[in-house]
């Protein structure tokens, strides 16, 4: 079976209202999912309890950005 590999580097300026984060430490009592607006208001140590929900969503809804490298390849196993 072959694998389709996409590798990339770059950046995006996210739209905070359309960017979501998921809590990876539900024992802390914070909401399971929040917007980027909510995430920016958290203290730095609490921000670390969240991960970006979806890079694709952040890229699609971005305000600005740049893909510096984008490679797509098929790897045969």
SULPE-V741805 format. One record per residue. RES is the residue in three letters. D_LAST is the distance of its C-alpha to the last C-alpha in Angstrom with 1 decimal. Layout:
RES | D_LAST
RES | D_LAST
This chain:
UNK | 6.0
UNK | 5.7
UNK | 7.5
UNK | 10.9
UNK | 12.3
UNK | 16.1
UNK | 17.8
UNK | 21.6
UNK | 24.9
UNK | 28.3
UNK | 31.0
UNK | 32.9
UNK | 36.5
UNK | 36.2
UNK | 38.9
UNK | 40.0
UNK | 41.3
UNK | 38.0
UNK | 35.6
UNK | 35.0
UNK | 34.3
UNK | 33.5
UNK | 35.2
UNK | 32.9
UNK | 36.0
UNK | 38.0
UNK | 40.5
UNK | 42.1
UNK | 43.8
UNK | 42.5
UNK | 41.3
UNK | 37.8
UNK | 37.2
UNK | 39.2
UNK | 39.4
UNK | 39.0
UNK | 42.8
UNK | 43.1
UNK | 40.5
UNK | 42.4
UNK | 45.5
UNK | 44.1
UNK | 44.8
UNK | 42.1
UNK | 41.4
UNK | 41.1
UNK | 38.7
UNK | 36.2
UNK | 36.2
UNK | 34.5
UNK | 31.2
UNK | 30.6
UNK | 29.9
UNK | 27.8
UNK | 26.9
UNK | 26.6
UNK | 30.1
UNK | 31.5
UNK | 30.2
UNK | 31.4
UNK | 34.8
UNK | 35.2
UNK | 38.4
UNK | 37.0
UNK | 33.9
UNK | 31.9
UNK | 28.2
UNK | 28.0
UNK | 24.4
UNK | 21.9
UNK | 18.6
UNK | 16.1
UNK | 12.8
UNK | 9.7
UNK | 6.4
UNK | 3.8
UNK | 0.0
